[in-house]
């Protein structure tokens, strides 16, 4: 079992920055892929960025060059979000995948508005 807890969301003006963190506990050694997803009001959840256990990262086209996913330590994955736009407004969810399961955090809201 893996438990995920996100933090760092909030209200920010367009062009601003936020850093989201996801702290994992439990069987963290079994995690193969960690990532961030988001769900805007009235829309389906979509993937934002992922990081593999070998450090390779990948990003949705709309956030490339603005967002950076990183593994801070053995149990924390962060998402640095710069140059935020109103369309980035969503609830952001941390995700962790093992060979057999898929885990989600409770989500942290991000609102980009002036």
C-alpha positions as CSV (number, residue, x, y, z in Angstrom):
1,X,0.0,0.0,0.0
2,X,1.1,3.6,-0.7
3,X,-0.4,6.7,0.8
4,X,0.1,10.1,-0.9
5,X,-0.4,13.5,0.6
6,X,-0.2,16.7,-1.6
7,X,0.5,20.2,-0.4
8,X,1.3,23.6,-1.8
9,X,-1.8,24.6,-3.7
10,X,-3.4,28.0,-3.4
11,X,-4.3,31.2,-5.2
12,X,-1.8,32.9,-7.5
13,X,-1.9,35.6,-10.0
14,X,-1.3,34.9,-13.7
15,X,2.4,34.7,-14.4
16,X,3.1,33.6,-10.8
17,X,4.6,30.4,-9.5
18,X,3.6,27.6,-7.1
19,X,5.4,24.5,-5.9
20,X,3.4,21.4,-5.2
21,X,4.8,18.6,-3.1
22,X,3.6,15.0,-2.8
23,X,4.8,13.0,0.2
24,X,4.5,9.2,-0.1
25,X,4.5,6.7,2.7
26,X,4.1,3.0,2.9
27,X,5.6,0.7,0.2
28,X,7.4,3.5,-1.6
29,X,10.1,1.1,-2.8
30,X,7.5,-0.4,-5.1
31,X,6.7,2.8,-7.0
32,X,7.7,2.7,-10.7
33,X,6.1,5.9,-11.9
34,X,5.1,9.0,-10.0
35,X,3.2,11.9,-11.6
36,X,0.8,14.8,-11.4
37,X,-2.6,15.0,-12.9
38,X,-5.2,17.8,-12.7
39,X,-8.9,18.1,-13.1
40,X,-10.5,21.5,-14.0
41,X,-14.2,22.2,-13.2
42,X,-16.4,20.4,-15.7
43,X,-13.5,18.5,-17.3
44,X,-12.0,15.1,-17.1
45,X,-8.8,14.5,-15.2
46,X,-5.7,14.8,-17.3
47,X,-2.1,14.0,-16.9
48,X,0.4,16.9,-16.4
49,X,3.8,15.4,-15.8
50,X,5.4,12.1,-14.9
51,X,8.8,10.9,-13.6
52,X,10.0,7.3,-13.9
53,X,12.1,5.5,-11.4
54,X,15.1,6.0,-13.7
55,X,14.6,9.8,-13.6
56,X,13.1,10.2,-17.1
57,X,10.4,12.9,-17.2
58,X,7.6,13.7,-19.6
59,X,5.2,16.6,-19.8
60,X,1.9,17.5,-21.4
61,X,2.5,19.9,-24.2
62,X,0.6,22.7,-22.6
63,X,3.0,22.8,-19.6
64,X,6.3,22.1,-21.3
65,X,8.8,24.8,-20.4
66,X,6.7,26.1,-17.5
67,X,6.4,23.1,-15.2
68,X,9.1,20.9,-13.8
69,X,8.6,17.6,-12.0
70,X,11.4,16.4,-9.7
71,X,12.1,13.8,-7.0
72,X,13.3,15.7,-4.0
73,X,14.1,12.6,-1.9
74,X,13.1,9.0,-1.6
75,X,9.5,9.8,-0.6
76,X,8.8,13.3,-2.1
77,X,7.9,14.3,-5.6
78,X,7.4,18.0,-6.5
79,X,5.9,20.0,-9.3
80,X,7.4,23.5,-9.8
81,X,4.9,25.5,-11.7
82,X,6.0,28.8,-13.3
83,X,4.4,31.3,-15.6
84,X,1.0,30.1,-14.5
85,X,-2.1,30.8,-16.6
86,X,-5.8,30.9,-15.7
87,X,-6.2,27.7,-17.7
88,X,-3.9,26.0,-15.2
89,X,-6.7,26.3,-12.6
90,X,-7.6,22.9,-11.4
91,X,-7.3,20.4,-8.5
92,X,-3.9,18.8,-8.8
93,X,-3.5,15.1,-7.9
94,X,-0.4,13.2,-7.1
95,X,-0.3,9.7,-8.6
96,X,1.9,6.7,-7.9
97,X,2.0,3.5,-9.9
98,X,3.4,0.1,-8.9
99,X,3.5,-3.1,-10.8
100,X,0.0,-3.9,-9.6
101,X,-1.7,-0.8,-8.3
102,X,-2.5,2.8,-8.9
103,X,-2.6,5.3,-6.0
104,X,-4.0,8.8,-5.8
105,X,-3.7,11.6,-3.3
106,X,-6.6,13.7,-2.1
107,X,-5.8,16.6,-4.4
108,X,-4.7,20.2,-3.8
109,X,-6.5,23.1,-5.5
110,X,-4.7,25.6,-7.6
111,X,-6.4,28.8,-8.7
112,X,-4.8,31.2,-11.1
113,X,-6.7,34.5,-11.1
114,X,-6.2,38.2,-10.9
